[in-house]
């Protein structure tokens, strides 16, 4: 039997693809051989793109891909390709854009695309299709027959449509068109804030309406603005997300989004990338002495819950992190997380049960399909203490005991599936989040988790000077995308501030060189999302807006600026400036959609300060303590956009650029504060460091 006439997913590296290995569909992976077979036989391609934690992907798989009759039609009329959109975000993005062009609205997952094998242009797209007509959607089996008939009978019309679609995609890749001049920071910040405020929900935080996504990039931008009233919008959002249903109050971590306007009922998948980005935002609030004690406590609990969840449920044997947890367990969305009053009362003794029922909202009407409760925690500790006639301290202690007991009971349920693939970009985000929160809260556990994951990537994703997007057997490795390089470079610059390692600095410079070599668009200076070897169909991708992930161009700009200033390498600074200039139109037209680029523009105009301490190894701990005290005295928090701190106890000869040229100014060590490429005189007396920062 030909490989093209059987299911080929059993040995796939992606757990999502392996979930479909038992389907009667002759699934293939996206590869050159499959595309050549489709082209040579002139058989249209049916591309189904999804991901492991996607609820409707599982529904369509159970309803249609496991159905022998539907599978026979698929096999007879199409070359069927299953795609993990998290492994190949470049391909998924192209066909999502095509869906938008063909239908005038956004797509989603599962994405169902029917593609001409000759030019890989889609001629019909959709998302979920049911096995029988329902909700205005045709039966998938009938649709398959009609699509194939239309493809065979209307090739000339489809070629005309393909030409128009290619032209549209080319225009999207060049838009927004380069602006004549980069707008000033004040203008872009003001316009972005105006756009953001117009869509802000003053009651619940976040964007008005439903569904509600956490949008961590917006929160990071807001937290970095100087106006306290503006930061309050971020603090309101953080409080609401942490109190209500977006957070898992027993196991820690946050779900992907809520389906309603008040953060009550989530779509129950948990993604590594969401939690990685929310972690430093909550740590920043927890470390903010200007906030009230209740908000700081809530933020600290949320941040700690993320770390607990990552360590307990997402850490793999090599120290790297898995990608996601499914929304479903036992084919039912959210089943793992829901409670009834009887189940909660049966898990606890009477005093703890009474407290937990009130604390988690089970003393009110069911909030999930009128039959069960998804837990929220929007009652204050003081209110709970009053209602249960306990002190706040006793209430907090008893509630923590109840939480641990409920978690232990819940862990005996059938858990959601975990997608165990290691994605470099997502792991880099998690490393960054852990390292930044470790710096802000002086937490060695978080730093250790970050360091171990970083070593896992160094061992298995950075091979012979090439960065891969995934950790997988050789045949399944995917060359790294822009996000992989930019996010990992950013992660290295954060971990270097916890413990400086010259080898990691060398790795950072190698990553920066690879980024410039493989992703720069010479015509504009922007960075392509995909490299040439990805052979991305139709369009390589070059954009500046954030989505669920921070924008790769913007993260690359920020990281290159930081590294360029640290070692005095003007190539990195020049590349960052060109890429920022290429994003001028996005900043002019769509600033609120580009919060990470807004941060990059601000750092280009006003470079963050860098405090570099040079000392002997035995002096490093004392200097770190001195630096932390001096920062606190000057209201500077480490791991924010304001300042980077590097305590270097390595010989000068082991360091590149200006770091290697700077000698230690005193036997007791020295600290030098730089802004951009301008540095102050070294401080050799630790007692005077605070005064130097203030000056």
C-alpha positions in Angstrom: 0.0 0.0 0.0 1.3 3.4 -0.9 2.1 5.8 2.0 -0.4 8.2 0.5 -3.2 5.6 1.0 -2.8 5.1 4.7 -2.7 7.2 7.8 0.9 8.4 8.4 0.5 10.1 11.8 1.5 7.3 14.2 5.1 8.4 14.4 4.5 12.2 14.3 6.3 14.2 16.9 3.2 16.3 17.7 0.8 14.8 20.2 -2.0 16.5 18.4 -1.2 14.7 15.1 -0.8 11.4 17.0 -4.3 11.9 18.4 -5.5 11.4 14.8 -3.3 8.4 14.0 -6.3 6.0 14.5 -8.6 7.9 12.2 -9.7 6.0 9.1 -8.6 9.2 7.1 -5.4 8.8 5.2 -3.8 11.7 7.0 -0.4 13.0 5.8 1.9 15.6 7.3 2.8 18.8 5.5 6.0 17.9 3.7 7.6 18.2 0.3 6.7 14.6 -0.7 3.0 15.0 0.2 2.8 18.3 -1.7 4.6 16.8 -4.7 2.2 13.8 -4.8 -0.8 16.1 -4.7 0.7 18.3 -7.5 1.6 15.3 -9.7 -1.8 13.6 -9.4 -3.6 17.0 -9.5 -5.6 16.1 -6.4 -6.9 19.0 -4.3 -5.5 19.2 -0.7 -7.8 19.1 2.3 -5.8 20.9 5.0 -7.2 20.5 8.6 -5.3 22.7 11.1 -5.8 22.6 14.8 -4.1 22.1 18.1 -4.3 19.7 21.0 -6.2 21.9 23.5 -8.8 23.0 21.0 -12.3 21.9 22.0 -14.0 22.1 18.6 -11.0 20.4 17.0 -11.8 17.4 19.1 -15.5 17.6 18.4 -14.9 17.6 14.6 -12.5 14.7 15.0 -15.0 12.6 16.9 -17.9 13.5 14.7 -16.3 13.3 11.2 -12.7 12.1 11.1 -13.6 9.0 13.1 -16.6 8.4 10.9 -15.7 5.6 8.3 -18.2 6.9 5.7 -17.0 10.5 5.8 -13.4 9.3 5.8 -14.0 7.3 2.6 -15.1 10.5 0.9 -12.1 12.4 2.2 -9.7 9.7 1.0 -11.4 9.3 -2.4 -11.4 13.0 -3.3 -8.5 14.7 -1.5 -5.0 14.5 -0.3 -5.7 15.0 3.4 -3.1 16.8 5.5 -3.3 17.3 9.3 -1.4 20.3 10.6 -0.5 21.2 14.2 -0.8 25.0 13.9 1.5 25.4 16.9 4.3 23.6 15.1 3.8 25.5 11.8 2.3 28.9 12.8 3.5 30.3 9.5 1.4 27.9 7.4 -1.6 28.4 9.7 -1.3 32.2 9.5 -1.3 32.2 5.7 -4.5 30.1 5.4 -6.2 32.0 8.2 -5.5 35.2 6.2 -6.9 33.5 3.1 -10.0 32.6 5.0 -10.4 36.2 6.0 -10.1 37.3 2.4 -12.5 34.7 1.1 -15.2 35.2 3.8 -14.6 38.8 5.0 -14.3 37.6 8.6 -11.7 35.9 10.9 -11.3 32.2 11.0 -10.3 30.0 13.9 -9.7 26.3 14.7 -10.2 23.8 13.4 -9.4 25.5 10.1 -10.6 23.5 7.1 -9.0 24.7 3.8 -9.3 23.2 0.4 -6.2 24.0 -1.6 -5.3 23.8 -5.3 -2.3 21.4 -5.5 -0.6 23.3 -8.3 0.0 26.7 -6.5 -1.1 25.9 -2.9 -3.7 28.7 -3.1 -6.9 27.8 -1.2 -10.2 28.0 -3.2 -12.6 27.3 -0.3 -12.2 27.5 3.5 -14.1 27.1 6.7 -13.7 26.1 10.3 -15.8 23.5 12.0 -18.3 21.5 10.0 -20.8 19.1 11.5 -21.5 15.6 10.2 -25.2 16.6 9.5 -26.7 20.0 8.7 -26.8 22.1 11.8 -26.8 25.8 12.8 -26.8 26.9 9.2 -23.7 24.8 8.4 -23.8 22.0 5.7 -23.0 18.4 6.5 -19.3 17.8 6.1 -19.7 14.7 3.9 -22.0 16.6 1.5 -19.6 19.6 1.5 -16.7 17.4 0.5 -18.5 16.1 -2.6 -19.7 19.6 -3.7 -16.2 21.1 -3.2 -14.5 18.4 -5.3 -17.2 18.7 -8.0 -16.7 22.5 -8.1 -12.9 22.1 -8.2 -13.1 19.8 -11.2 -15.7 21.9 -13.2 -14.4 25.4 -12.6 -10.6 25.4 -12.7 -10.4 28.6 -14.9 -12.6 30.6 -12.4 -10.6 29.3 -9.5 -7.3 30.4 -11.2 -8.7 33.9 -11.5 -9.7 33.8 -7.8 -6.3 32.5 -6.9 -4.6 35.4 -8.7 -6.7 37.9 -6.8 -6.1 36.2 -3.5 -2.3 36.2 -4.1 -2.4 39.9 -4.9 -4.4 40.5 -1.6 -1.9 38.5 0.4 1.0 40.4 -1.1 -0.7 43.7 -0.2 -1.3 42.5 3.4 2.4 41.6 3.7 3.4 45.1 2.7 0.9 46.9 4.9 0.9 49.1 6.7 3.1 50.7 4.0 6.3 52.3 5.2 5.6 55.7 6.7 7.7 58.7 5.8 8.8 59.3 9.4 8.6 57.6 12.7 6.0 59.4 14.9 7.3 60.6 18.2 6.7 58.5 21.3 4.3 60.9 23.0 2.0 60.9 19.9 1.9 57.2 19.6 1.4 56.6 23.3 -1.4 59.1 23.5 -3.2 57.7 20.4 -2.8 54.2 21.6 -4.1 55.1 25.1 -7.1 56.9 23.5 -7.9 53.8 21.4 -7.4 51.5 24.4 -9.5 53.6 26.8 -12.4 53.7 24.3 -12.6 50.0 24.4 -11.9 49.5 28.1 -14.4 47.9 30.4 -14.4 50.1 33.5 -16.3 47.6 35.6 -14.6 44.3 34.8 -11.3 45.4 33.2 -10.0 44.2 29.9 -11.8 45.0 26.6 -15.5 45.7 26.7 -17.9 42.9 25.9 -17.3 39.2 25.4 -15.4 37.0 24.9 -12.7 38.3 27.2 -9.0 37.5 26.6 -6.2 38.4 29.1 -4.1 40.4 26.6 -0.9 40.3 28.6 1.0 42.5 26.2 -1.5 45.4 26.8 -1.1 44.9 30.5 2.7 45.1 30.4 2.5 48.3 28.3 0.0 49.9 30.7 2.0 49.0 33.8 5.0 50.7 32.3 3.3 54.1 31.7 4.0 56.9 34.2 0.4 57.9 34.9 -1.1 56.2 37.9 -4.6 56.4 36.6 -3.5 54.6 33.5 -1.8 51.9 35.5 -5.0 51.5 37.5 -6.7 50.1 34.4 -4.2 47.3 34.3 -4.5 46.7 38.1 -8.3 46.5 37.8 -8.0 43.9 35.0 -5.4 41.9 36.9 -7.7 41.9 40.0 -10.8 40.8 38.1 -9.0 38.0 36.2 -7.5 36.7 39.5 -10.7 36.9 41.5 -13.1 35.4 39.0 -13.2 32.5 36.6 -10.2 33.0 34.4 -7.9 31.7 37.2 -7.9 28.2 38.4 -8.3 28.8 42.1 -7.3 25.3 43.2 -4.5 24.3 40.9 -3.1 27.7 39.8 -2.6 29.1 36.4 -5.0 30.8 34.0 -7.3 29.6 31.3 -7.1 30.9 27.8 -10.1 33.2 27.8 -13.6 33.7 29.2 -16.7 33.4 27.1 -18.6 36.1 29.0 -18.1 39.8 29.8 -17.4 39.4 33.5 -14.6 36.8 33.6 -16.9 34.0 34.9 -16.8 31.0 32.6 -13.6 30.2 30.7 -12.9 28.2 27.7 -11.1 25.6 29.8 -7.8 25.0 28.0 -4.6 26.2 29.7 -1.8 27.5 27.5 1.8 27.8 28.5 2.2 31.1 26.6 -0.7 32.8 28.5 0.6 31.9 31.9 4.2 32.8 30.9 3.1 36.3 30.0 0.8 36.9 32.9 3.4 35.8 35.5 5.6 38.9 35.4 2.6 41.2 35.3 1.3 39.7 38.5 4.8 39.7 40.0 5.1 43.3 39.1 1.9 44.2 41.0 2.9 42.0 43.9 6.2 44.0 44.2 4.6 47.4 43.8 4.8 49.1 47.2 2.4 51.8 46.0 -0.6 49.3 45.8 -2.8 48.5 48.7 -2.0 45.3 50.7 -5.1 43.4 49.4 -4.1 43.9 45.7 -0.5 42.9 46.4 -1.6 39.8 48.2 -4.0 38.8 45.4 -1.3 39.4 42.8 1.2 37.4 44.8 -1.2 34.5 45.1 -1.9 34.6 41.4 1.8 34.7 40.5 2.6 31.9 42.9 -0.3 29.8 41.5 1.1 30.1 38.0 4.5 28.9 39.2 3.0 26.1 41.1 1.0 25.0 38.1 4.0 25.2 35.8 6.2 23.2 38.2 3.6 20.6 39.1 1.8 19.9 35.8 3.8 21.4 32.9 7.5 20.6 33.6 9.0 17.7 31.6 11.8 15.4 32.5 14.5 17.5 30.8 13.3 20.7 32.6 11.5 22.2 29.6 7.8 22.9 29.6 4.8 21.2 27.9 2.6 23.3 25.6 -0.9 23.1 27.0 -3.7 21.3 28.8 -6.9 20.4 26.9 -10.2 22.0 27.6 -11.9 18.6 27.7 -11.7 15.6 29.9 -13.7 12.5 29.2 -15.0 14.2 26.0 -16.6 17.0 28.1 -15.4 20.5 28.2 -14.5 21.7 31.7 -15.5 18.5 33.5 -12.2 18.3 35.4 -12.7 21.7 37.0 -16.4 21.8 37.9 -17.9 21.2 41.3 -21.3 20.5 42.8 -22.2 21.4 46.4 -22.4 17.7 47.3 -18.9 17.0 45.9 -17.3 19.9 47.7 -19.1 19.1 51.0 -18.0 15.5 50.7 -14.4 16.5 50.2 -14.1 18.6 53.4 -15.1 18.5 57.0 -18.1 20.7 57.9 -16.2 23.9 59.0 -13.9 23.9 56.0 -16.9 23.0 53.7 -18.9 26.0 54.9 -16.0 28.3 54.3 -15.2 26.9 50.9 -18.8 27.0 49.7 -18.9 30.7 50.5 -15.4 31.5 49.3 -15.8 29.9 45.9 -19.3 31.0 45.1 -21.2 27.8 45.7 -23.6 29.7 48.1 -25.1 31.3 45.0 -26.9 29.9 42.0 -24.9 27.6 39.7 -22.9 29.5 37.1 -22.2 26.7 34.7 -25.2 25.5 32.6 -27.5 25.9 35.7 -26.1 22.6 37.0 -22.6 23.1 38.4 -20.1 25.6 39.6 -16.9 26.9 38.2 -15.0 28.4 41.1 -14.6 32.1 41.6 -13.1 34.0 44.5 -14.6 37.5 44.5 -15.5 37.7 48.2 -12.8 39.5 50.2 -11.1 37.8 53.0 -12.5 40.3 55.5 -16.1 39.6 54.3 -15.5 35.8 54.6 -14.0 36.3 58.1 -17.0 38.3 59.2 -19.5 35.8 57.8 -17.7 32.8 59.4 -16.8 34.6 62.7 -13.1 34.0 62.3 -10.1 36.4 62.2 -8.8 37.2 58.8 -5.6 35.2 59.6 -7.6 32.1 60.7 -9.8 32.5 57.6 -6.8 32.6 55.3 -5.2 29.6 56.9 -8.4 27.5 56.8 -9.1 28.5 53.2 -5.6 27.4 52.2 -6.2 24.0 54.0 -9.5 23.7 52.1 -7.9 24.5 48.8 -5.2 21.9 49.2 -7.8 19.2 50.2 -10.0 20.1 47.2 -7.0 20.0 44.9 -6.0 16.6 46.1 -9.6 15.3 45.5 -9.6 16.9 42.0 -6.3 15.4 41.1 -7.9 12.0 41.4 -10.3 12.8 38.6 -9.6 12.0 34.9 -7.3 14.9 33.9 -7.3 16.8 30.6 -4.7 15.6 28.1 -1.4 17.4 28.2 0.3 18.4 24.9 3.9 17.4 25.7 5.6 19.0 22.8 8.4 21.4 23.7 8.1 24.6 21.6 11.1 26.9 21.8 9.2 30.2 21.6 6.7 29.3 24.3 9.4 27.9 26.6 11.4 31.1 26.1 8.4 33.2 27.1 8.0 31.0 30.2 11.8 31.4 31.0 11.4 35.1 30.7 8.4 35.2 32.9 10.0 33.0 35.6 13.3 35.0 35.5 11.6 38.4 35.7 9.3 37.3 38.5 12.3 35.8 40.3 14.1 39.2 40.1 11.1 41.2 41.2 10.2 38.9 44.1 13.7 37.6 44.9 12.5 34.0 44.4 15.3 31.4 43.8 12.7 28.7 43.0 11.5 30.5 39.9 15.0 31.3 38.8 15.9 27.6 39.1 12.9 26.5 37.0 14.0 29.1 34.4 17.6 28.0 34.4 16.7 24.3 34.0 14.4 25.0 31.1 17.1 27.1 29.5 19.6 24.3 29.7 17.1 22.0 28.2 16.7 24.2 25.2 20.5 24.7 24.9 21.0 20.9 24.9 18.2 19.9 22.5 16.9 22.9 20.5 20.2 24.8 19.9 22.2 22.3 17.8 25.4 23.1 15.9 24.6 26.8 15.9 21.1 26.3 14.6 18.0 27.0 16.7 15.0 24.8 16.2 11.4 25.6 16.9 10.7 22.3 18.7 12.5 19.6 20.5 11.9 16.5 18.5 13.8 13.6 16.7 15.9 14.8 13.8 13.4 14.1 11.1 10.7 16.1 12.9 12.7 19.2 13.8 11.5 22.5 12.5 13.9 25.3 11.9 13.3 28.2 14.3 11.1 31.1 13.4 11.6 34.7 14.2 9.7 34.3 17.5 12.0 31.5 18.6 15.1 33.6 18.1 13.7 36.8 19.5 11.9 35.3 22.5 15.0 33.2 23.4 17.3 36.2 23.1 15.0 38.2 25.4 15.0 35.2 27.9 18.8 35.1 28.0 19.0 38.8 28.8 16.6 38.2 31.7 18.3 35.2 33.1 21.7 36.9 32.8 20.4 39.3 35.4 19.9 36.6 38.0 23.2 34.8 37.5 25.6 36.1 34.9 27.1 33.3 32.7 29.6 34.4 29.9 28.5 31.3 27.9 24.9 32.5 27.9 26.0 36.0 26.8 27.9 34.3 23.9 24.8 32.3 23.1 22.8 35.6 23.1 25.2 37.1 20.5 25.1 34.0 18.4 21.2 34.1 18.4 21.3 37.8 17.5 23.6 37.1 14.6 21.4 34.3 13.4 18.3 36.5 13.6 19.9 39.2 11.5 21.2 36.6 9.0 18.0 34.7 8.5 15.1 37.1 9.0 15.9 40.6 7.9 14.0 41.9 4.9 16.7 43.9 3.1 14.1 46.1 1.4 12.4 47.4 4.5 14.5 46.4 7.5 11.6 44.5 9.1 12.0 40.9 10.1 10.2 38.1 8.3 8.4 35.7 10.5 9.6 32.7 8.6 13.0 32.0 7.1 13.6 30.9 3.5 14.1 27.2 4.5 10.5 27.1 5.9 9.2 27.3 2.3 6.1 28.9 3.6 3.4 29.0 0.9 2.2 32.2 -0.5 3.6 34.7 2.1 6.4 34.6 4.7 4.7 37.0 7.1 5.9 40.3 8.4 3.7 42.1 10.9 3.9 44.3 13.9 0.6 43.7 15.8 0.4 41.6 18.9 -1.9 38.6 19.2 -1.9 35.8 21.8 1.9 36.1 21.6 3.9 39.3 21.7 5.0 40.5 18.3 8.3 38.9 17.1 9.5 42.1 15.4 8.9 44.2 18.5 10.5 41.7 20.8 13.5 41.5 18.5 13.9 45.2 18.4 13.8 45.5 22.2 16.2 42.6 22.7 18.7 43.9 20.1 18.6 47.3 21.7 19.4 45.8 25.1 22.1 43.6 23.8 23.6 46.3 21.6 23.9 48.7 24.5 25.2 46.1 26.8 28.2 45.1 24.7 28.4 48.2 22.5 27.6 46.4 19.2 26.2 49.0 16.8 25.2 46.4 14.2 22.4 45.3 16.6 21.4 48.9 17.3 21.3 49.8 13.7 19.2 46.7 12.8 16.8 47.5 15.6 16.4 51.1 14.4 15.7 50.0 10.8 13.1 47.4 12.0 11.4 50.1 14.2 11.3 52.5 11.2 9.7 49.8 9.1 6.9 49.6 11.8 6.3 53.4 11.6 3.0 53.0 9.8 1.7 50.4 12.3 2.5 52.9 15.1 0.8 55.7 13.2 -2.4 53.7 12.2 -2.8 50.9 14.7 -0.9 51.8 17.9 -3.3 50.2 20.3 -2.8 46.9 18.4 0.9 47.1 18.9 1.6 47.4 22.6 5.0 45.5 22.4 6.1 47.8 19.6 5.1 50.8 21.7 7.4 49.6 24.4 10.2 49.1 21.8 9.7 52.6 20.4 9.9 54.1 23.9 13.1 52.1 24.7 14.7 53.2 21.4 13.9 56.9 22.2 14.8 56.6 25.8 17.2 53.6 26.3 16.7 51.8 29.6 19.4 52.2 32.1 21.9 49.4 32.5 23.8 48.9 35.8 26.8 46.7 35.3 28.7 45.5 38.4 32.1 44.0 38.0 33.5 42.1 41.0 35.3 38.9 42.2 33.1 35.8 42.5 33.2 35.9 46.3 31.8 39.5 46.3 28.9 38.8 44.0 26.3 38.0 46.7 27.1 41.1 48.6 26.8 43.3 45.5 23.5 41.8 44.6 22.1 42.6 48.0 23.5 46.1 47.7 21.9 46.6 44.3 18.5 45.4 45.5 18.6 47.8 48.4 19.7 50.7 46.2 16.9 49.9 43.6 14.3 49.8 46.4 15.5 53.1 47.8 15.0 54.7 44.4 11.7 53.1 43.6 13.2 51.0 40.8 12.0 47.5 40.4 14.3 45.0 38.6 13.0 43.3 35.5 10.9 46.3 34.4 11.5 48.5 31.4 13.4 51.0 33.5 16.6 49.3 34.3 18.7 46.1 33.6 21.2 44.9 36.2 24.1 42.6 35.5 26.4 41.5 38.3 29.4 40.1 36.5 32.0 38.0 38.4 33.7 36.7 35.3 37.2 37.7 34.0 37.1 40.6 31.5 38.8 38.6 28.8 35.8 36.3 28.7 33.4 39.0 27.7 32.6 40.6 24.3 32.7 44.2 23.2 32.8 47.0 25.7 32.2 44.6 28.6 35.6 43.0 27.9 37.3 46.4 27.7 36.1 47.6 31.1 38.4 46.9 33.9 37.2 46.4 37.5 37.9 49.8 39.1 38.5 48.6 42.6 39.5 45.5 44.5 36.1 45.6 46.2 34.4 45.7 42.8 32.7 48.5 41.0 29.4 49.5 39.5 28.8 51.6 36.4 25.5 53.0 35.3 25.0 53.5 31.6 22.2 54.9 29.5 22.4 53.9 25.9 26.1 54.2 25.0 26.8 56.8 27.6 28.2 55.7 31.0 28.8 57.5 34.3 32.0 57.1 36.4 32.3 53.8 38.2 31.1 53.6 41.8 33.5 51.6 44.0 31.9 52.1 47.3 28.7 50.1 47.6 27.3 52.5 50.2 27.3 55.2 47.5 25.4 53.2 44.9 22.0 54.5 45.9 23.2 58.1 45.6 24.6 57.4 42.2 21.2 55.9 41.0 19.4 58.9 42.5 21.7 61.3 40.7 
